Amino acid sequence: MASISKTTSKDIKYLGRDFDSLKKGLIEFTKTYYPNTYNDFNEASPGMMFVEMAAYVGDVLNYYIDSQLKESLLLQATERRNILSIAAAMGYKPKISVPSVVELDVFQLLPANGTGVNIMPDTNYSLKVSPGMRTRSSAGNIEFITQNTIDFGVNTVYDTTEYSVYSIDATGAPNYYLAKKTVKAISAIPKTKTIVVGSVTKFLKVLIEDTNLIGIQSIVDSDGNTWYEVPYLAQDTIFEKIENTALNDPDAAVYSTSVPYLLKLKRVPKRFISRVVERGIELQFGSGVSSSPDEELLATPENIGLSLPTGIDDIDASIDPSAPIFTGAYGIAPSNTTLTVTYLAGGGVTSNVPSNTISEIVGVDTAGSSLPTVNQTLNTTIINSLAINNPIAASGGRSSETADEIRENALAQLTSQNRAVTNEDYTIRAYAMPSVYGSVAKVFITPDEQNNITTTDTTDRVSNPLAMNMYMLGYTNTKNLTQVNRAVKENLKTYLGQYRMLTDSINFRDAFIINIGIDFEIVPLPNYNSNEVLLNCVEKVKEMFQIDRWQINEPIIVSDIFNILLTVKGVQTITSVKIKNINSSSNGYSDVIYDINDATRNGIVYPSLDPAIFEVKYPNNDIKGRVVTF
């Protein structure tokens, strides 16, 4: 029988990493396995040349392998382009240039309306300034641009309009009022770049080069279509702001005073993403070649069946709704058009201009204003009355992020994943909803409960792991607590829907408002003005019970009131502090009746089991102090 030859295995050491260790390993390998073939290991011998060349090649390969591994790790990478790529994969967009931010006071004149005690500003002449109003500072010729709509007709707790008398007539009655709003602006200059697109190119990439790019403002094609920026191409919806009118939503229009805008989700097949690269910002468009919107492409079963890559129906096929080989869910690719890209450039340290230097309006759009048409001369006067100033210096401007800053920010972005998971995540998201969609002032989240199906006792309740109750309250124009209206809840529902986990169910509920009053007695020190000391004590208690400082289900610690009063100069001692419930709905208070004495334990006034908040509604009337003497 023929014998089977066996290949003798050789002992190879894999520990050699640099030139010297590789050379030593090759010499030992040659001595061990080829002792009779080669034994001249003199440095000048031809054989040593090949050994050293092999060690040289191994050393170079090891260097590049180590370098590639290091550059693929965020914490170890040193080349900026690699750091930018890894950060983009984690969902973080580094900043090329950081603009300074400033609060601008924007003014306009309003004619007076009415007579006698009923004279007031005529808000029918309120201007509506579109986002993008360009202003300029006299310090360094730095331009600033507003980001939001300035609507003088809106007057809410978060978007107030202040009025003051500007001029009076011969009788002393006002004939013009001055309206003021405060808005935020950033140091930026709009620039444009046109891009001619020919035939369809899947995932078309376009580079926008500039030394101080801030971000993309808009993209419009030659047909007038707007392309929308999304975080990633698989996301086919964006938030859209629409006016709260009877035409848009008849039910929500009754709350248009406090909720001037409605928040809606808009499906956008024409979309793009932007990512920061070494030379600027790279734009990437979708891969779809269909003229149909994504919802039409995805909604019907026949479209799904026809989009399998093999053309063969297979019910077991794995279908990814965001996969371009199955659908156009990555958006439409532009073709045979010209794209006009408007982007913002500016920022930097030099944009931190001093106060009272931004006073010039470079460009403004008031076309959205609905002024009366009876007096065009007056309308021109009103429009030309627009003026601005920055009472506080601009700040925050700086150059691009360093490599270390990009690393830390990318790690933070990876952890958050732009999703709400914990109670705190939902609370912060609710607070983060822009105020133009309604005022959500207080939020408190508790687990939902349901009947225990294992018993017949209807009072036996267990927690529902798939639902939570979000108790909330809003502000009135006078910054008193009130229940949140339907329009705000609809906007919040739309807003949270983009961040909510699939299995989370959120029930919106109104928290209870417990109105209280504070009565206290103090003994002042000798030689102090009793009235002055008492007034300072009342101001301290007012400051303590400012509604911004209180949250739903927060108890009142009576000893804190004592401590606050004792810090007032001139107070010798506190003889008593009493907290009482005020529930007169006819006088504007909440109708919630609450037994303060029964809810007090060990000097702590606890809220009800149903989430509630303590509020001093009218501090000037509900906080009372008295001076007593021994």
C-alpha positions in Angstrom: 0.0 0.0 0.0 1.3 3.4 -0.9 2.4 5.6 2.0 1.0 9.1 2.5 3.6 11.8 2.9 3.1 14.3 5.7 4.3 17.8 5.4 6.5 18.7 8.3 5.1 21.7 10.2 7.5 24.4 11.0 7.5 26.4 14.2 6.8 30.0 13.2 7.0 32.8 15.8 4.5 35.6 15.3 5.9 38.0 17.9 8.2 39.9 15.6 6.9 43.4 15.0 9.9 45.7 14.2 12.9 45.4 12.0 15.3 43.9 14.6 12.9 41.3 15.9 11.9 40.2 12.4 15.6 39.9 11.3 16.4 37.9 14.4 13.4 35.6 13.8 14.4 35.0 10.2 18.0 34.1 11.2 16.8 31.7 13.8 14.3 30.2 11.4 17.1 29.7 8.8 19.4 28.1 11.3 16.7 25.8 12.5 15.2 24.5 9.2 18.0 25.1 6.7 21.3 24.5 8.6 23.0 22.8 5.7 21.6 25.1 3.0 22.8 28.4 4.3 25.0 29.2 7.3 26.8 32.4 6.4 25.2 35.1 8.6 27.9 37.7 8.2 26.5 41.2 7.8 28.2 41.6 4.4 27.0 38.2 2.9 24.4 38.2 0.0 22.1 36.0 2.1 21.9 38.6 4.9 20.8 41.1 2.3 17.7 39.0 1.5 17.0 38.5 5.3 17.2 42.2 6.0 15.0 43.0 2.9 12.4 40.6 4.2 12.6 42.2 7.7 12.3 45.6 6.1 9.2 44.7 4.2 7.7 43.1 7.3 8.5 46.2 9.4 6.8 48.5 6.8 3.7 46.3 6.6 3.4 46.1 10.4 3.6 49.9 10.6 0.8 50.4 8.1 -1.4 47.7 9.7 -0.9 49.3 13.1 -1.6 52.7 11.7 -4.8 51.6 9.9 -6.0 49.9 13.1 -5.3 53.0 15.1 -7.0 55.3 12.6 -10.1 53.2 12.7 -10.6 53.8 16.4 -12.0 57.2 17.5 -10.0 57.5 20.6 -6.7 56.7 18.8 -7.1 58.4 15.4 -4.9 61.4 14.6 -5.7 62.2 11.0 -8.6 64.7 10.9 -10.3 63.1 7.9 -10.5 59.8 9.7 -11.8 61.5 12.9 -14.5 63.3 10.8 -15.5 60.0 9.1 -15.9 58.1 12.4 -17.8 61.0 13.9 -20.2 61.0 10.9 -20.7 57.3 11.4 -21.7 58.0 15.0 -24.2 60.6 13.9 -22.3 63.6 14.9 -21.7 66.6 12.6 -18.6 68.6 13.6 -18.6 72.3 13.3 -16.3 74.0 10.8 -17.0 77.5 12.2 -19.0 78.4 15.3 -21.0 81.6 14.9 -21.5 84.0 17.8 -25.0 84.4 19.1 -26.7 87.6 20.1 -30.1 88.8 21.3 -31.4 91.6 19.2 -34.1 94.0 20.3 -36.3 94.6 17.3 -38.6 97.7 17.2 -41.5 98.9 15.1 -44.0 101.7 15.4 -47.7 101.1 15.9 -50.3 103.8 15.4 -52.7 104.4 18.4 -56.2 103.3 18.2 -59.2 104.4 20.3 -59.8 107.4 22.6 -59.5 108.3 26.2 -58.8 105.4 28.6 -59.4 102.9 25.8 -56.5 104.1 23.6 -54.1 101.3 22.8 -51.7 100.1 20.1 -53.3 99.1 16.8 -52.0 95.6 16.5 -53.5 95.3 13.0 -50.3 97.0 11.8 -48.1 94.4 13.4 -45.3 93.4 11.1 -44.2 89.8 10.4 -40.6 89.5 9.5 -39.5 86.4 7.8 -36.4 84.4 9.0 -33.1 85.6 7.6 -33.2 89.3 8.4 -29.7 90.5 7.8 -28.1 93.0 10.1 -24.6 94.5 10.4 -22.4 95.6 13.3 -20.4 98.7 13.2 -17.6 96.9 14.9 -15.6 94.9 12.4 -18.4 95.1 9.7 -19.8 91.7 11.0 -23.2 90.6 9.7 -25.8 88.8 11.7 -28.9 86.9 10.5 -32.1 86.0 12.4 -33.2 82.4 12.4 -36.8 82.6 13.3 -39.9 84.5 12.3 -40.4 87.8 14.1 -44.2 88.2 14.5 -45.2 91.4 16.4 -48.7 90.1 16.4 -47.8 87.3 18.7 -47.7 88.0 22.4 -47.2 84.9 24.6 -45.3 84.2 27.8 -42.3 82.8 25.7 -42.6 85.3 22.8 -43.6 88.6 24.4 -44.2 91.9 22.7 -43.6 95.0 24.8 -45.4 98.2 24.2 -44.4 101.8 25.2 -45.6 105.2 24.2 -43.4 106.6 21.4 -45.0 110.0 20.7 -48.0 112.1 21.8 -50.2 114.6 20.0 -51.0 118.1 21.1 -53.6 116.9 23.6 -51.1 114.6 25.3 -52.7 111.4 24.0 -50.4 108.8 22.4 -50.4 108.8 18.6 -47.7 106.2 18.1 -46.5 103.3 20.3 -43.2 101.5 20.1 -43.4 97.7 20.0 -40.4 95.6 20.9 -39.5 92.0 20.5 -36.3 90.1 21.4 -34.9 87.6 19.0 -31.7 85.6 18.6 -29.4 86.1 15.7 -26.1 84.4 14.6 -23.1 85.9 12.9 -23.4 84.6 9.3 -23.6 85.7 5.7 -25.8 83.8 3.2 -23.9 82.6 0.1 -25.0 80.7 -2.9 -23.5 78.1 -5.3 -25.1 76.7 -8.4 -24.7 73.0 -9.4 -25.6 71.8 -12.8 -26.8 68.1 -12.6 -27.0 66.0 -15.8 -28.2 62.5 -16.0 -29.2 60.5 -12.9 -26.4 59.7 -10.5 -27.2 57.5 -7.6 -26.1 59.0 -4.3 -24.8 62.1 -6.0 -22.2 63.9 -3.9 -21.4 67.6 -4.1 -18.7 69.4 -2.2 -19.2 72.9 -0.9 -15.8 74.5 -0.1 -15.5 77.5 2.2 -13.1 78.4 5.0 -15.8 79.3 7.6 -18.8 77.2 6.7 -21.6 77.1 9.3 -24.3 75.0 7.5 -26.7 74.6 4.6 -29.6 77.0 4.6 -31.6 75.8 1.6 -31.4 74.0 -1.8 -33.8 74.8 -4.6 -33.7 73.4 -8.1 -34.5 75.1 -11.4 -38.1 73.9 -11.3 -38.7 75.6 -8.0 -38.7 72.4 -5.9 -37.2 72.6 -2.4 -34.8 69.9 -1.3 -34.8 69.3 2.5 -32.0 68.3 4.8 -32.5 65.3 6.9 -30.2 63.5 9.5 -29.9 60.4 7.3 -31.3 59.6 3.9 -33.6 56.8 5.2 -35.6 59.5 7.2 -38.3 60.7 4.9 -40.1 63.2 7.2 -39.3 66.6 8.6 -41.0 69.0 11.0 -43.1 71.6 9.2 -44.4 74.8 10.9 -47.8 76.0 9.7 -49.9 78.9 11.0 -52.7 78.0 13.4 -55.6 79.2 11.4 -59.2 77.9 11.0 -58.2 76.8 7.5 -55.4 74.6 8.7 -57.1 73.3 11.8 -60.6 74.6 12.8 -60.4 73.0 16.3 -57.0 74.3 17.2 -57.5 77.8 15.8 -59.4 78.9 18.9 -56.0 78.7 20.7 -54.1 80.7 18.1 -53.3 83.4 20.6 -51.2 81.1 22.8 -50.3 78.6 20.1 -49.6 80.7 16.9 -48.2 77.7 14.9 -49.0 74.0 14.5 -46.3 71.4 14.2 -46.8 68.8 11.4 -44.8 66.1 9.9 -44.1 66.5 6.2 -42.9 63.6 3.9 -40.1 64.8 1.7 -38.9 62.6 -1.2 -36.5 65.3 -2.3 -34.0 65.3 0.5 -30.3 65.3 1.2 -27.7 64.9 4.0 -24.6 67.0 4.7 -21.4 65.8 6.3 -18.3 67.6 7.3 -15.1 66.7 5.4 -11.7 68.2 5.4 -12.3 70.8 2.7 -15.8 71.8 3.6 -19.3 70.2 3.6 -20.2 67.3 1.4 -23.8 67.0 0.2 -25.3 63.6 -0.7 -28.6 63.0 -2.4 -30.7 59.9 -2.7 -30.6 57.0 -5.1 -34.2 56.8 -6.3 -35.0 57.4 -9.9 -38.8 57.3 -9.5 -40.8 60.5 -9.9 -43.3 59.1 -7.3 -43.0 60.2 -3.7 -41.8 57.6 -1.2 -45.2 57.1 0.3 -46.6 56.1 -3.1 -43.7 53.7 -3.6 -44.0 52.0 -0.3 -47.7 52.0 0.5 -48.9 49.3 -2.0 -48.2 45.6 -1.9 -47.6 45.4 -5.7 -44.8 48.0 -5.4 -43.0 46.0 -2.8 -43.4 42.8 -4.8 -42.1 44.3 -7.9 -39.0 45.9 -6.3 -37.2 42.6 -5.4 -33.8 42.7 -7.1 -34.2 39.3 -8.7 -37.6 40.1 -10.2 -38.9 36.8 -8.6 -41.7 36.9 -6.0 -40.4 35.5 -2.7 -42.5 35.8 0.4 -39.5 34.9 2.6 -37.3 37.7 1.1 -35.8 40.0 3.7 -37.2 43.5 2.8 -35.5 46.5 4.4 -37.7 49.6 3.8 -34.7 51.8 3.7 -32.7 49.7 1.2 -32.3 51.4 -2.2 -32.2 48.1 -4.1 -35.8 47.5 -3.1 -37.4 51.0 -3.0 -36.6 54.6 -3.4 -36.7 55.1 0.3 -33.4 56.9 0.3 -35.0 59.8 -1.6 -35.0 60.9 -5.2 -31.8 61.6 -7.0 -31.7 65.0 -8.8 -31.3 64.9 -12.6 -31.3 67.3 -15.6 -31.7 70.4 -13.3 -29.7 73.2 -11.7 -29.4 73.2 -7.9 -29.0 76.5 -6.1 -27.4 75.9 -2.8 -27.7 78.6 -0.2 -25.3 78.2 2.8 -24.2 80.2 5.7 -20.6 81.3 6.3 -19.1 83.4 9.1 -18.6 83.0 12.8 -15.2 82.9 14.4 -13.7 84.8 17.3 -13.9 88.1 15.5 -17.7 87.8 15.4 -18.0 88.4 19.2 -18.9 92.1 18.8 -19.6 94.5 21.7 -23.0 95.6 22.9 -24.9 98.5 21.2 -23.0 98.0 17.9 -25.6 96.1 15.8 -28.0 98.8 14.5 -28.0 98.5 10.7 -30.6 96.4 8.8 -29.0 95.1 5.5 -32.0 93.1 4.3 -35.5 92.3 5.5 -38.5 90.6 4.2 -41.9 91.8 5.5 -44.0 90.3 2.7 -45.8 88.0 5.1 -47.3 91.0 7.0 -51.1 91.6 6.6 -51.3 95.4 7.0 -54.6 97.3 6.4 -54.8 98.7 2.9 -56.7 101.9 3.7 -53.5 104.0 4.1 -50.5 102.9 2.1 -48.5 105.9 3.3 -48.9 104.8 6.9 -48.0 101.2 5.9 -44.7 102.5 4.4 -44.0 104.5 7.6 -44.6 101.4 9.7 -42.3 99.2 7.5 -39.6 101.8 7.5 -39.8 102.2 11.3 -38.1 98.8 11.8 -35.0 99.3 14.0 -32.6 97.0 15.9 -30.0 97.1 18.7 -28.1 94.6 20.7 -28.1 95.6 24.4 -25.8 92.6 25.2 -22.5 91.7 23.5 -22.5 88.8 21.0 -20.7 85.7 22.3 -19.9 82.1 21.5 -18.1 82.7 18.2 -15.0 80.5 17.7 -13.1 78.6 15.1 -13.6 74.9 14.2 -13.6 72.1 16.7 -10.4 70.5 17.6 -9.8 66.7 17.2 -10.3 66.1 20.9 -13.6 68.1 21.0 -14.9 66.1 18.0 -14.0 62.9 19.8 -15.9 63.8 23.0 -18.9 65.2 21.2 -19.1 62.1 18.9 -19.1 59.8 21.9 -21.9 61.8 23.5 -23.9 61.7 20.3 -23.5 57.9 20.1 -24.8 57.5 23.6 -27.9 59.6 23.1 -28.8 58.1 19.7 -31.4 60.9 19.3 -34.0 58.7 21.0 -36.0 59.2 24.2 -35.5 56.1 26.4 -35.7 57.2 30.1 -38.3 59.4 31.8 -35.7 62.2 31.9 -35.3 61.9 28.1 -39.0 62.5 27.5 -39.1 65.3 30.1 -36.2 67.2 28.3 -37.8 66.6 24.9 -41.1 68.0 26.1 -39.3 71.1 27.4 -37.3 71.4 24.2 -40.3 71.9 21.9 -40.1 75.4 20.5 -42.4 77.9 22.3 -44.1 79.0 19.1 -45.9 75.6 19.2 -47.2 76.2 22.7 -46.1 76.5 26.3 -45.2 73.3 28.1 -44.0 74.7 31.4 -44.1 71.7 33.8 -43.7 68.1 33.1 -43.8 65.0 35.4 -43.8 61.4 34.2 -45.1 58.4 36.1 -45.6 54.7 35.1 -49.1 53.9 33.9 -51.2 51.5 35.9 -53.8 48.9 34.9 -56.1 46.5 36.6 -54.5 43.3 37.9 -56.1 40.7 35.7 -55.1 37.9 38.1 -57.6 39.0 40.6 -61.3 40.1 40.6 -60.5 43.1 42.9 -61.0 46.2 40.7 -58.9 48.2 43.2 -55.9 46.0 42.7 -53.6 47.9 40.4 -50.3 47.0 38.8 -47.9 49.0 36.7 -48.2 48.9 32.9 -44.6 48.4 31.5 -45.5 49.7 28.0 -47.1 53.0 29.0 -46.4 56.1 30.9 -48.4 59.1 32.1 -47.0 62.5 31.2 -48.6 65.1 33.5 -48.1 68.6 32.3 -49.1 72.3 32.8 -48.6 75.4 30.8 -48.3 79.2 31.4 -50.8 82.0 30.8 -49.6 85.3 29.4 -49.1 86.5 33.1 -47.0 83.4 33.8 -49.6 81.7 36.0 -50.0 77.9 35.7 -52.9 76.6 33.6 -53.9 73.4 32.0 -52.4 72.7 28.5 -54.8 73.2 25.7 -55.5 70.7 22.9 -53.4 72.5 20.3 -50.3 72.3 22.5 -50.9 68.6 23.1 -51.3 67.9 19.4 -48.0 69.7 18.7 -46.3 67.8 21.5 -47.7 64.5 20.2 -46.2 65.2 16.8 -42.9 66.4 18.3 -42.4 63.4 20.6 -43.4 61.0 17.9 -40.1 61.5 16.2 -38.1 60.4 19.3 -40.5 57.9 20.9 -39.5 54.3 21.2 -41.8 52.0 19.2 -43.1 50.2 22.3 -43.6 53.3 24.4 -47.2 54.6 24.9 -47.6 58.1 26.4 -50.8 59.3 28.0 -51.1 63.1 28.2 -52.7 64.2 31.5 -53.2 67.5 33.3 -51.6 67.9 36.6 -53.5 69.6 39.5 -52.8 73.1 40.6 -52.9 73.7 44.4 -53.0 77.5 45.1 -51.6 78.5 48.4 -50.9 81.5 50.5 -48.1 82.2 53.0 -48.7 84.0 56.4 -45.7 84.6 58.6 -44.8 86.6 61.7 -41.4 88.1 62.5 -39.7 89.8 65.4 -37.3 92.5 64.2 -34.1 93.5 65.9 -34.1 96.7 67.9 -33.0 99.9 66.0 -34.2 98.5 62.7 -37.1 99.9 60.6 -39.8 97.3 61.1 -41.6 98.1 57.8 -38.4 97.8 55.8 -37.5 94.5 57.4 -41.0 93.2 56.8 -40.9 94.3 53.1 -37.5 92.5 52.6 -39.0 89.4 54.2 -42.0 89.4 51.8 -39.6 89.8 48.8 -37.5 86.8 50.0 -40.6 84.6 50.2 -41.8 85.8 46.8 -38.4 84.9 45.4 -38.6 81.4 47.0 -42.0 80.7 45.5 -41.3 82.0 42.0 -43.0 79.4 39.8 -39.9 78.7 37.8 -38.3 77.2 40.9 -41.1 74.7 41.4 -41.9 71.4 39.8 -44.8 69.0 39.8 -44.9 66.8 43.0 -42.3 68.9 44.8 -43.1 69.2 48.5 -42.8 72.4 50.6 -40.2 72.1 53.4 -41.4 74.6 56.0 -38.0 74.9 57.6 -36.7 76.3 54.3 -39.1 79.3 54.7 -37.7 79.8 58.3 -34.2 79.7 57.0 -34.9 82.2 54.1 -36.5 84.6 56.5 -33.7 84.4 59.0 -31.2 85.5 56.3 -32.9 88.9 56.0 -31.0 91.6 57.8 -32.8 92.9 60.8 -34.8 89.7 61.6 -34.4 88.5 65.2 -36.7 85.5 65.1 -39.6 83.9 63.3 -42.7 83.3 65.5 -44.8 81.4 63.0 -45.2 80.4 59.4 -48.6 79.2 58.1 -49.4 77.8 54.7 -53.1 77.8 53.6 -55.0 76.6 50.6 -56.8 79.2 48.5 -59.5 77.7 46.2 -61.8 80.5 45.1 -62.3 79.9 41.4 -64.4 83.1 41.2 -61.3 85.1 42.0 -59.1 83.3 39.5 -57.7 80.6 41.7 -57.8 76.9 41.1 -60.8 75.1 42.4 -58.7 72.3 44.0 -59.5 71.9 47.7 -56.5 70.6 49.6 -56.1 69.9 53.3 -52.7 71.4 54.1 -52.7 70.4 57.7 -53.5 66.8 56.9 -50.8 66.7 54.2 -48.1 68.1 56.6 -45.7 65.5 58.2 -42.7 66.5 60.2 -42.6 70.0 58.9 -43.0 68.9 55.2 -46.2 69.7 53.2 -46.6 66.9 50.7 -48.5 67.1 47.4 -51.4 64.8 46.6 -51.1 61.3 45.3 -52.3 62.5 42.0 -49.5 64.7 40.6 -49.9 68.3 41.6 -47.9 71.4 42.1 -48.0 74.2 44.7 -48.4 77.7 43.3 -48.6 81.1 44.8 -50.8 82.7 42.1 -50.9 86.3 43.3 -47.7 86.9 45.4 -48.6 90.5 46.2 -51.8 89.3 47.8 -51.1 85.8 48.9 -47.9 86.3 50.8 -48.5 88.3 54.0 -46.2 89.1 56.8 -46.7 90.7 60.2 -44.4 92.2 62.8 -45.0 91.1 66.4 -43.2 92.2 69.6 -42.8 90.4 72.9 
